[in-house]
Amino acid sequence: MTAREPAPPPLAVALDFPEPGPALDLGSRLVGRVAYVKVGLELYTAAGPAVVTALRELGHEVFLDLKLHDIPNTVARATAAAGRLGASLVTVHASGGQGMLEAAREAAARAAGLGAGRDARLRVLGVTVLTSLDQAGLAATGVAGHLTDQVHRLAALASSAGLDGVVASPRETVQLRAVHPPPFLIVTPGVRPTWAAGTGDQARVSTPRAAILAGADLVVVGRPITSAADPAAAAERIGSEILAALAERGRPRLFGEAIGKERDG
């Protein structure tokens, strides 16, 4: 085992840009400051796999947030492709069903170590209910019952299929953590610090501190960082809030440190 640098705070910055230039510029300023940079549909559609490769060459772990949702064979092939790219995390819609989720899990396991320079397996996260949806929005999709119940149903499905964890709003995290203890991962988007104005298109939001105290393993922040006058400083400020919350929670092991133990063997 070799000596490791201190793990950065469990923060993923969403690089939601329409072209690769700004994403790579910000990525270069965030190296060592965040656990992951997140590549979503907008950036991936605009720039393709090359942007994942470029971010990895900068030294980042990449969270590939494509929310895959298709027949099992297609999702399995896309998951395998994410592994070959060297992504560390990939998302699939838990509502795709047991067969689709198991196919993604199996493809990720087969892709272990195949990405350039990779020394850890690809982790698959099941997206529960998008944080842009409220109760009325969920009902309009034809899902009966309470939104929280749907989150729990989909998290249980993801767990049953052997996924590494879920993506869910911080508002559901306490209850999810009570049912799904570590190492099952809970990743929370919809996180806004108190000093950032507005919630954008998110309906279910929380602060970094509240998300961590609720039991989140990794928090995802976008516009409060990417739209800040000094994005790197904003990321460091949020990272400090997360580290303080981890200490307050009394369970200071960082997400990156847990991953690192697997890499070191």
N, C-alpha and C positions, 0 to 999 in steps of 0.2 A: 504494500500500500504506500502510495506517495503522499506527501503533504499536499493539502488542498487549500486553495484560497477561500476566505470566508464566503459563504453563500450569500448572494444578494437577497433582498427581501422578496417574499413570494408575491410579486407583482408582475402582471403581463400587460404590456402596453399595446393597445390596438392600433396598428398602423393603417388606419382607414383613409388611404389616399387614392386619388384616381390615376396615379402614375408612379413609377418606381423611384424617380429622383428624390422627391421629398421624403419618401419612406426610408430610403437608404441613407439620406443625410441625417435624419433623426436617429436612425439605427446606429450610425457611427458615434453619435453623442451619448447613447444609452448603454454602450458596452460596459458590463460590470456593475451597472446600476440597477438592473432589473433581471428577474428570473427568465422571462420570455418576452419575445416580441410576437405579436399575433398578426397573422396574415389572414384576412377575411376574403369574402367573395369579391368585393370591389377591386382590391389590389391584385388578387390572384387572376381575375378575369382580364385586368388591364395589362399585367406584366408577365403572367404565366409562371411556370416552375422556376425560371431563372431568378426571380426575386427571392425565392426561398434559398437557393444556392448562394446568392450574394449575401444575404443576411447571415447565413451560417459561416461564410468566409470572413465576415466581420467578427465572428466569435459568439454569435447568439444561438440560444436554443429557440427553435421556432414552433409556435403553436399555430397549426394549420386549421383554421376554423372554417371549414367548408360545409358543415352541417349536411353531410351526405345522407341522401334519402332516396333509395331506388330499390330495384330487385336485389336479392342477396348477392348474386354473382357480380353485378356491376359495382356494388358497394365494396365487395371484397377486392376487386381489381383496383378500384380507386384507393382503397386503404393501403394496399401493397405498394402502389405508386408513391403514396405519401411517405412510406417507409424508405423506399429507394432514394427519395429526395433528401432524406435525413431529418424529416420533421420529428419532433419529440412528442407532440400531442396532436391528435386529430379528432374532430367532432363528427358524430353521426346523430341523426334524429332518433331518439328512443322510440318514437311513435312508428318507426319503420317495422317494428315487430321482432319477435324472438329470433326468427331465422336470419333476418338481416343483421341483427346485432351479433349473433354468434359468428356469422360469416366475416364480419369486420374484425372481431376478436381473433379469429383463427388466422386471418390474413396478416394481422399485425404481428402475431407470434412468429409466423413464417418469415416475416420481413426483418426480424431481429438481426442487427449487425450488418444489414445489406447496404445501408446508406453510406455514402462516402464519409469516412472519418468517424462513423458512429461506433459507440461502445455501449449503448443501452437500447432497450427495445422501445418501440413506438407504443404510446399509451392511447387508448381509445376512450373517449368521453361521450356519454349519451346526453344529448340536449333534451331537457324536460319540456318546460313551457317557456317560450320566448319572453324575455323581460319587457318587451314592448306590449304584451297582452295583459289586459286586466280581466276581471270576471265577465264583463259584457263582451269583450272581444273574443274570449275563449268560447262563450256560449254561441256566438255567431258562427263559429266553425262547426257547430253541431255536437260539441262535447257537453254532455249533461253533468251536473254536479258541480261541486266547488272547485275552484282553481287549485287550491292546495291539495285536494284529494287527487287530482290529475297528476300533479308533480310527484306525489308519493307513488302512484301506480306506475308511472314511467321510470322512476328511480328503482323500484322493486324489479321491474322488467330488465333494466340495465344490469342490476346486480345479479339476477338470475342467469343472464346471458354471459356473465363473466367479464363485463367491462371493468375498466379501472376506476370509473367514477362517473359523475354527472356534472352537468352545467345547470345551475338553478339560481334563482333570485336569492339575495341575502335574506329576504323575508321568510323563506322556507328552510333556511339552513339549520336552525336549532332543531327542528323536528326531524329533518333528514339525518343529522348527525346522531340523534338519539337512536335511530333505527339502523343506521349504517356506520359503524365505527371505523376508524382507520384500520387498514390502509386504503379503504374506499375513499376516493378523492371527491371533494366538493369544490367546484370552481364557480366563482360568482362574478358575473358581469353586472351591469346596472349599479356600479359603485361610483359615488360622487363625493368628494371631500366637501366639508361645510363651506369652504371658501370659494368653491366653484359655483358659478351662477347657472341656474336652470337644470333641467333633467333631460333636455333633448327629446328623443322619441321613446324614452324609457318610461314605463308605467310603474314598475316596482323597483325602487332604488333604495340605497342605503349608503352609509359612510364606510370608508375603509376600516375604521376602528370597530364599528358595529358588525361588519361582515366577519372580521377575524374573531371577535369575541363570541360570535354565534357558532363558530367552528369551521369556517371556510379554510381551505388549504391554499388557495390561490385566488387573488382578486384581479379582475380585468378592468382597466381604466383606459378610456379613449380620449375624448375631446377635452376633458380637464387638463390633459397633458399636451396633446397634439395641437390644441388651439391656444395654449398659454404663450405669453410673450417670451418666456424662457422655458421651453419644454423640459430640458434636462433638469433645471432647478425644480420644476413642478414634480417631476418623477421622483427626485430625491426627497422632496417634502412629503409626498405621499408614502414613499418607502419608509421614511422615519416614523410616520404615523402607524404604519403596519407593524414595524418592529416594536414600537411602544405597546401596541395592542397585544402582540404575541407575549411580551413580558408580563403584561397585565393578566392575560389569560392563564399564565403559569405553565404554558406548554410551548417553550420557545424554539423547538426544533423547526427548522425552516424546510419548506417544500423541497428546495434544491438540495439540502443536505440528505434528505431521505432518498432522493433519486441517486445522489452521489454514492451512497453505500452500496447500491447495486452495481455501479460501475467499477468500484474498487474491488468488488468481490468479497 
